[in-house]
Amino acid sequence: GDFDELEEDPLADTAERPDEEEEDGEDLIGDNMAADYEDRPELDQYDPSLVDDGSVHEPLTVEQRLAAERAMDNRDRRRLRSEPGTPGFPMSSSGMSDAGSGPETPGSEGRAKRRRMARSGATPSEFGDADDLFDDDKDVPAYEYDLAHEKLEETLSKGLGIDARLERKIRLSFQQFLLKFKLEGQTEPRYPDMLRKMAEEDHRHLDVNFGHLQQWSAQLVMWIAEHPARILPILNETLLAEAARKFGTYKSLVDTEETELRAAIHSFPVREPIRELSTRHLDRLVSVTGVVTKRTKVFNEVKRLLLRCAKCNFLTAPFDVEADKELKPGSCVECQSKGPWRVDRVKTLYRNHQRITIQESPSTVEPGKMPRSKEVILTGDQVDSVRPGDELQLTGIYRCLYDAATNARTCFPVYKTEIAAVHLHRKGDVKLIELTEDKVQQINDLRRDPNLRERIICSMAPSIYGMKHVKTAIALSMMGGQQKVTAGKHRIRGDINTLIVGDPGLAKSQFLKYIEQTFPRAVYTTGKGASAVGLTAAVTRDENGDWGLEGGAMVLADDGMCLIDEFDKMNDNDRTSLHEAMEQQTISVSKAGIVATLKARCSVVAVANPSEGRYDPQRTFAQNVNLTDPILSRFDILAVLRDESDPVQDERLADHVLCSHIRSHPDANGDDKAVRPKLEQLASHVEPLDQELLKYYIIYARQKIHPKIADIDKDKLANFYADLRAEAFRSGGQAMTARHVDSIVRLAEASARLELREHVLPKDLNNAIAVMLESFIQSQKHQVAEELRKRFSRYVTQATPVVDQLSILLERLLKDKLELLKNSRPAAAAPPDLSEAKVEVAELVRATEQHDISLDEVHAFMRSPVFARTFRVVDTSIVYNV
């Protein structure tokens, strides 16, 4: 029946017939053979316009012939997507042929394709010429690119490639996806804008969400996951053709036949640990997470090779170089020579190539096991996009390679595995994290909050009670100032360094861990476990015996924060190596013939313990901490934490810790998570920000806000510095140097950035002076500190709101009353209750007159939520609100 259908087909002369008939054919030799040569004048009539006997053609020059051959090669490549070695290329050879060509004779595959086209009634350009797809934004019916009923697996299981008809449907499907795909609830297509942005920034890749493709065509994403090496090149060519049609930026890529534009598939839903990658993942799309531990130099890899015959200088057709294909150029078309050949280095196409090693994150490794690593190949614009220390979310193709060295060593075939990167997402980079419009709107809504500064400071480590000075220092360090380059090309750092010193058990290390979890890019290390080269840079030998440079913690924390615990336990020599890194923010290396300067633009937050175990307020800061003046002068903020006995604060602290334990229990229900300390249950004017929103707030402030200093009170700053410097020489304590003028400016800029302002206001300068003064006073002996507070009160009062001043003053009066009650009772008696301490309103008014605070401000304070949160009035007395 099939044969009868072929007979009725008008294209039966070109249709596919059984091989037996094709081999036998028609018997042309017979009795009536001479009849074919009879004269028939009536049939020997020709149209003169179609006869070209009279004209004389000029012989083709070599250049014209080469141009014609190139044009024909390009046509064949577009039609059949031929690769070097497939039938149709001049330098065809069995070694370069497609895996699916099998034992067929050259040309048989071409005949088969012609038969398929004849059966379908299609022209060759309808199958292979992708340019037809991108003529305009015409509306293509869905059935033309519907892949639901296609059977790619059957074709590939037989060792055949993707045929031209299916390839065209895949191209058409992806092109329509780029033009039409809309997210749920949106009216505009998503990817045309992304294509335009890609062209504006001249990128060589387009980020395509795997989930979006899955909504568009489930069959296509299945093929991408199962056969990425075959499908992704088709998507890349489609993307390039679509981009070249719309944007002139990419037309030159098409002219040079360069297919460097990538469809970077990301958000692959199946995440695999590196140690679980096995043979079932080979040649499939995988998604892994890890830390970059090593990075090679950038090499030039041959992508498309063009050879010239060494005898006649004839240029061969291009060879697409692939690792798993053998390169056999065959014989020269011009002189039939089989070699030798030489590379045409001008016309050969190259691409960037780099290897990195990605290792499992230490936090994800099971106890008692060593972290595994895997090599990753970066090409094109991916090179140098990551550096050692970066945490990556990597999507790539897991593939195996023949490794001759390993085979020689093990004496049996072993294949080496690696991941060819498709998409890289670097975690923790402030510059790479994109803020959504909703997040930006939430952040801009916060600008109108009058208590924004207080809310952000209270949001720092909310599980830790009190310590406002430390939280302020951390908030300012996270925001940072504005770096500058002076006219003499001298660079002034914008990062703020902080030193926290205090008694044991005051959550100093917990502050560092909080910063590590909250700040996008932070590196944590300990002083005892870190050497000078571990913090700065080291010169090491690689596996080939060559010297290489490896960055330490401060280099890895570039554009972030470096957190150093147990700072006092470091050796003096190791601490000396930090001098350049903390001020100039560079690290110079001159070892083993390597002379280099690395960047270390990071804020340093260091934590130290007093040399005697506990901080002694009767001694100066330098006597309590075994640190030299050169290293201390590089810290902008000093914070001293003292573990002092205070019944009021101790009761609140215990309540805070207990509620924190109840809320954080793994089995906590809704009621448990709603438990709040008594202090937070009262009317409060400060509500901490959500921690997730705080992360985006910090990123937004560092990316978008660049405060400028215009009209600040220069005389005030100069007078404050002069007074503080004179006091430092008179009474000791922290050494004040010219660096601290820079520090005050940085703190003022950070204060402005904290409230998302582009200009530094006088109140920002007041806040900066208050932080600097508090740092200086805390570094003094106890007796000198109290005297300094009174002497410099005119600077502090301008920075501290009146409400806070009155709150501190009232707290001090109540503590004095409580201490008086305790001393008036016998030693065996129970300590007085908090509610017994009373301060008369008249007594508070007398105390406020000494601090130049008006009576109206006292009345306003007693009506404020700050007063109601902590105190209450009973008759004419003020007592604690317990």
Residue pairs with C-beta under 8 A, 6 or more apart in sequence:
3 17
3 18
6 12
6 15
6 16
6 17
9 15
11 118
11 119
11 121
14 114
14 115
14 118
15 115
15 118
15 119
16 112
16 115
16 119
60 68
66 315
69 90
69 317
73 89
73 90
73 317
73 318
74 257
76 82
76 88
76 89
78 128
78 129
78 130
78 131
79 124
79 125
79 127
79 128
79 129
79 164
80 86
80 88
80 110
80 113
80 128
80 164
81 128
81 164
81 167
82 88
82 89
83 89
83 96
83 98
83 320
84 91
84 96
84 317
84 318
84 319
84 320
85 91
85 92
85 93
85 94
85 95
85 96
85 97
85 98
85 325
85 328
86 92
86 96
86 97
86 98
86 101
86 109
87 97
87 101
87 106
87 107
87 108
87 109
87 110
88 110
89 317
90 316
90 317
90 333
91 316
91 317
91 319
91 329
91 330
91 331
91 333
92 106
92 330
93 328
93 329
93 330
94 328
95 325
95 326
95 327
95 328
96 319
96 325
96 326
96 327
96 328
98 161
99 159
99 161
100 158
100 159
100 160
100 161
101 109
102 159
113 127
113 163
113 164
116 163
116 165
117 123
117 124
117 127
120 165
122 165
125 132
126 132
126 168
127 164
127 165
127 167
127 168
128 164
128 167
128 168
130 168
130 171
130 237
130 238
130 241
131 241
133 168
133 171
133 172
133 175
133 238
133 241
134 175
134 241
134 242
134 244
134 245
135 245
137 179
140 172
140 176
144 169
144 172
145 169
145 172
145 173
145 176
146 169
146 173
147 169
147 170
147 173
147 217
147 219
147 220
147 223
148 218
148 219
150 166
150 169
150 219
152 162
152 166
152 223
152 227
153 226
155 161
155 162
155 163
155 166
156 162
156 227
156 230
161 230
162 170
162 230
162 234
167 234
170 220
170 223
170 231
170 234
170 235
170 238
171 234
171 237
171 238
173 216
173 217
173 220
174 220
174 234
174 235
174 238
174 239
174 263
175 238
175 241
175 242
177 191
177 212
177 213
177 216
177 217
178 191
178 192
178 195
178 238
178 239
178 242
179 189
179 191
179 192
180 189
181 189
181 190
181 191
181 212
181 215
181 216
182 188
182 189
182 190
183 190
183 212
190 212
191 206
191 208
194 206
194 207
195 206
195 242
195 243
195 246
195 247
196 246
196 247
198 205
198 206
198 243
199 243
199 246
199 247
199 249
199 250
202 249
203 381
204 260
204 261
204 262
204 380
204 381
205 261
205 262
205 263
205 264
205 380
205 381
205 382
206 239
206 243
206 261
206 262
206 263
206 264
207 264
207 266
207 423
208 235
208 263
208 264
208 265
208 266
209 266
209 267
210 221
210 224
210 265
210 266
210 267
210 268
210 269
211 267
211 269
213 220
213 221
213 224
213 265
214 221
220 231
223 230
223 231
224 231
224 232
224 235
224 265
224 285
225 268
225 270
225 284
225 285
226 284
227 283
228 265
228 283
228 284
228 285
228 397
228 422
229 283
229 397
229 399
232 262
232 263
232 265
232 397
232 422
233 259
235 263
236 259
236 261
236 262
236 263
237 259
238 263
239 261
239 262
239 263
240 250
240 253
240 254
240 259
240 261
241 254
243 249
243 250
243 261
244 250
244 251
244 253
244 254
250 261
253 259
253 260
253 261
256 349
257 304
257 318
257 349
258 349
260 351
260 380
260 381
262 380
262 422
264 395
264 422
264 423
265 285
265 395
265 422
265 423
266 395
266 422
266 423
266 425
268 285
268 286
268 287
268 395
269 287
270 286
270 287
271 287
271 288
271 289
272 281
272 286
272 287
272 288
273 288
273 289
273 360
273 364
274 288
274 290
274 358
274 359
274 360
274 372
274 373
274 374
275 360
275 369
275 372
277 286
277 288
277 374
277 398
277 417
281 398
282 398
282 399
282 400
282 417
283 397
283 398
283 399
284 397
284 398
285 395
285 396
285 397
285 422
286 395
286 396
286 397
286 398
286 419
287 393
287 394
287 395
288 358
288 374
288 394
288 396
288 419
289 361
289 364
289 391
289 392
289 393
289 394
290 358
290 359
290 360
290 361
290 373
290 374
290 391
290 392
290 394
291 358
291 359
291 360
291 361
291 362
291 389
291 390
291 391
291 392
292 356
292 357
292 358
292 359
292 386
292 387
292 388
292 389
292 390
292 391
292 392
293 357
293 358
293 359
293 373
293 388
294 356
294 357
294 388
295 354
295 355
295 356
295 357
295 386
295 387
295 388
296 354
296 355
296 356
297 354
298 352
298 353
298 354
298 383
298 384
299 352
299 353
299 354
300 350
300 351
300 352
300 353
301 350
301 351
301 352
301 353
301 379
302 321
302 348
302 349
302 350
303 320
303 321
303 349
303 350
303 351
304 318
304 319
304 320
304 321
304 348
304 349
305 318
305 319
305 321
305 327
305 343
305 348
306 315
306 316
306 318
306 319
306 343
306 344
306 347
306 348
307 315
307 316
307 319
307 329
307 341
307 342
307 343
307 344
308 314
308 315
308 316
308 341
308 342
308 343
308 344
309 316
309 332
309 334
309 335
309 337
309 339
309 341
310 339
310 340
310 341
310 342
311 332
311 335
311 337
311 340
312 332
312 334
312 335
312 337
314 332
314 333
314 334
314 335
315 344
315 347
316 329
316 332
316 333
316 341
318 349
319 327
319 329
321 327
323 401
324 401
329 339
329 341
330 338
331 337
331 338
332 338
351 379
351 380
352 378
352 379
352 380
352 381
352 382
352 383
353 377
353 378
353 379
353 383
354 377
354 378
354 379
354 382
354 383
354 384
355 375
355 376
355 377
355 378
356 375
356 376
356 378
356 386
357 373
357 374
357 375
357 376
358 373
358 374
358 375
358 376
358 392
358 394
358 419
359 371
359 372
359 373
360 371
360 372
360 373
361 371
361 391
362 371
365 371
374 417
374 418
374 419
375 418
375 419
376 394
376 396
376 418
376 419
376 420
376 421
377 418
377 419
377 420
377 421
378 385
378 386
378 421
378 424
379 420
379 421
382 421
382 424
385 424
385 426
386 392
386 424
386 426
387 551
387 556
388 550
388 551
388 556
389 523
389 551
389 555
389 556
389 557
390 426
390 427
390 428
390 429
391 426
391 427
391 428
392 424
392 425
392 426
392 427
393 424
393 425
393 427
394 419
394 421
394 423
394 424
394 425
395 421
395 422
395 423
395 424
396 419
396 420
396 421
396 422
396 423
397 419
397 420
397 422
398 417
398 418
398 419
399 417
399 418
399 419
399 420
400 415
400 416
400 417
400 418
401 415
401 416
401 417
401 418
402 413
402 415
402 416
403 414
403 415
403 416
406 414
406 416
407 413
407 414
425 432
426 432
428 520
428 521
428 522
428 560
429 520
429 521
429 559
430 520
430 521
430 559
430 560
430 699
430 702
430 703
431 559
431 703
433 520
433 699
435 443
435 696
435 699
435 700
435 703
439 693
439 696
439 700
440 700
442 693
442 696
443 693
443 696
443 697
443 700
443 756
444 756
446 452
446 455
446 689
446 697
446 756
447 755
447 756
449 455
451 685
451 686
452 754
452 755
452 756
453 751
453 754
453 755
453 767
454 685
454 686
455 686
455 687
455 688
455 689
456 475
456 689
456 694
456 697
456 754
457 468
457 471
457 472
457 475
458 471
458 686
458 687
458 688
459 688
459 689
459 691
459 694
460 471
460 474
460 475
460 514
461 471
461 474
461 507
461 510
461 511
461 514
462 688
462 691
463 660
464 471
464 507
464 510
464 511
464 514
465 652
465 653
465 656
465 657
466 649
466 653
467 506
467 507
467 641
469 639
469 771
469 774
469 778
470 500
470 511
470 639
470 641
472 771
473 498
473 500
473 637
473 639
473 771
474 498
474 511
474 514
474 515
474 605
475 754
476 496
476 637
476 747
476 750
476 751
476 754
476 771
477 495
477 496
477 497
477 498
477 561
477 603
477 605
477 637
477 750
478 515
478 518
478 519
478 561
478 603
478 698
479 698
479 701
479 702
479 750
479 753
479 754
480 494
480 495
480 496
480 603
480 702
480 746
480 750
480 753
481 494
481 495
481 496
481 707
481 745
481 746
481 747
481 748
481 749
481 750
481 753
482 494
482 706
482 707
482 708
482 746
482 749
483 491
483 492
483 493
483 494
483 495
483 601
484 491
484 492
484 494
485 491
485 492
486 492
491 584
491 585
492 742
493 583
493 584
493 585
493 601
493 746
494 746
494 749
495 585
495 601
495 602
495 603
495 604
495 746
496 603
496 636
496 637
496 743
496 746
496 747
496 750
497 582
497 603
497 604
497 605
497 606
497 634
497 635
497 636
497 637
498 603
498 604
498 605
498 606
498 635
498 636
498 637
498 638
498 639
499 567
499 606
499 607
499 608
499 632
499 635
499 637
499 638
499 639
500 508
500 511
500 605
500 606
500 607
500 608
500 639
500 641
501 607
501 608
501 609
501 610
501 615
501 621
501 624
501 625
501 638
501 639
501 640
501 641
502 508
502 609
502 610
502 615
502 639
502 640
502 641
502 642
502 643
503 610
503 614
503 615
503 641
503 642
503 643
504 609
504 613
504 614
504 643
505 643
506 641
506 643
508 565
508 607
508 641
509 565
509 607
511 605
511 607
512 524
512 563
512 565
512 605
512 607
513 524
515 522
515 561
515 563
515 605
516 522
516 524
516 563
518 691
518 694
518 695
518 698
519 560
519 561
519 698
520 560
520 695
520 698
520 699
521 557
521 559
521 560
521 561
522 557
522 560
522 561
522 562
522 563
523 553
523 554
523 556
523 557
523 560
523 561
523 562
523 563
523 602
524 563
524 565
525 534
525 535
525 553
525 562
525 563
525 564
525 565
526 564
526 565
526 566
526 569
527 564
527 565
527 566
527 567
527 568
527 569
527 570
527 574
528 566
528 569
528 570
530 552
530 553
530 564
530 570
530 574
531 571
531 574
532 571
532 573
532 574
532 576
532 577
533 552
533 577
534 552
534 553
535 552
535 553
535 554
535 562
535 564
535 574
535 577
535 578
535 581
536 552
536 554
536 555
536 577
536 578
536 581
536 587
536 589
536 598
536 600
537 549
537 550
537 551
537 552
537 555
537 587
537 589
537 596
537 598
538 549
538 550
538 552
539 547
539 548
539 549
539 550
539 589
539 591
539 592
539 594
540 547
540 548
540 550
541 547
541 548
542 548
547 592
547 593
547 594
549 589
549 594
549 596
549 598
551 598
552 587
553 562
553 564
554 562
554 578
554 581
554 587
554 600
554 602
554 604
555 587
555 598
555 599
555 600
557 600
557 602
558 599
558 600
558 601
558 602
559 601
559 602
560 602
560 603
561 602
561 603
561 604
561 605
562 600
562 602
562 603
562 604
562 605
563 605
563 606
564 570
564 604
564 605
564 606
564 607
565 606
565 607
566 607
566 608
566 609
567 575
567 606
567 607
567 608
567 627
568 608
568 609
568 611
568 625
568 626
568 627
572 628
575 627
575 628
575 631
578 604
578 631
578 634
579 630
579 631
579 634
580 586
580 587
580 588
581 587
581 600
582 604
582 631
582 634
583 634
583 739
585 599
585 600
585 601
585 602
586 597
586 598
586 599
586 600
587 597
587 598
587 599
587 600
588 596
588 597
588 598
589 595
589 596
589 597
589 598
604 635
606 635
608 625
608 627
610 616
610 624
610 625
611 624
611 625
611 626
612 624
614 643
615 624
615 640
615 641
615 642
616 623
616 624
617 642
617 781
617 782
617 785
618 781
618 782
619 781
620 732
620 733
620 779
620 780
620 781
621 632
621 638
621 640
621 733
621 734
621 778
621 779
621 780
622 629
622 632
622 732
622 733
629 735
632 638
632 734
632 735
633 735
633 737
633 739
633 740
634 739
636 740
636 743
636 746
636 747
636 772
637 743
637 747
637 771
637 772
637 775
638 734
638 775
638 776
638 778
638 779
639 775
639 778
640 778
640 779
646 815
647 818
647 831
647 834
648 811
648 814
648 815
648 818
648 834
648 880
651 834
652 677
652 678
652 679
655 677
655 678
655 679
656 677
656 679
659 675
659 676
659 677
662 668
662 672
662 675
663 672
663 673
663 675
665 672
678 882
679 869
679 870
682 868
682 869
682 870
682 881
683 865
683 868
683 869
684 865
684 869
685 864
685 865
685 866
685 869
689 697
700 756
701 753
701 754
701 756
702 753
705 752
705 753
705 756
705 757
705 758
706 758
707 749
707 752
707 753
707 757
707 758
707 759
707 760
707 764
708 758
708 759
708 760
709 745
709 748
709 749
709 760
710 759
710 760
712 748
712 760
712 762
712 764
712 765
713 762
713 765
716 765
716 769
717 741
717 744
717 765
717 769
720 744
720 769
720 773
720 795
721 736
721 740
721 741
721 744
723 792
724 736
724 740
724 772
724 773
724 776
724 792
725 736
727 776
727 788
727 791
728 734
728 735
728 736
728 776
731 780
731 781
731 784
731 788
732 780
732 781
732 784
733 776
733 779
733 780
733 781
733 784
734 775
734 776
734 779
736 776
740 772
743 772
744 765
744 768
744 769
744 772
745 768
747 767
747 768
747 771
747 772
748 760
748 764
748 765
748 767
748 768
749 760
749 764
750 768
751 760
751 763
751 764
751 767
751 768
752 758
752 759
752 760
752 761
752 764
757 764
763 799
766 795
766 798
766 799
767 799
769 795
769 796
769 798
769 799
770 795
770 796
770 799
770 800
773 792
773 795
773 796
774 796
776 788
777 785
777 788
777 789
777 792
778 785
780 788
789 796
793 851
797 805
797 851
797 852
802 853
802 857
802 860
802 861
803 860
803 861
803 864
803 866
804 866
805 851
805 853
806 848
806 853
806 857
806 858
806 861
807 861
807 866
807 867
807 870
809 844
809 847
809 848
809 851
810 839
810 844
810 871
810 878
811 870
813 839
813 843
813 844
813 847
814 837
814 839
814 878
814 879
814 880
815 837
817 837
817 838
817 839
818 832
818 834
818 836
818 837
821 832
821 836
821 837
822 831
822 832
825 832
834 880
834 882
835 879
835 880
835 882
837 879
837 880
838 874
838 877
838 878
838 879
839 877
839 878
839 879
840 876
840 877
840 878
841 873
841 876
841 877
841 878
842 876
844 858
844 878
845 855
845 858
848 855
848 857
848 858
861 867
862 873
868 881
869 881
870 880
870 881
871 878
871 879
871 880
871 881
872 878
872 879
872 880
872 881
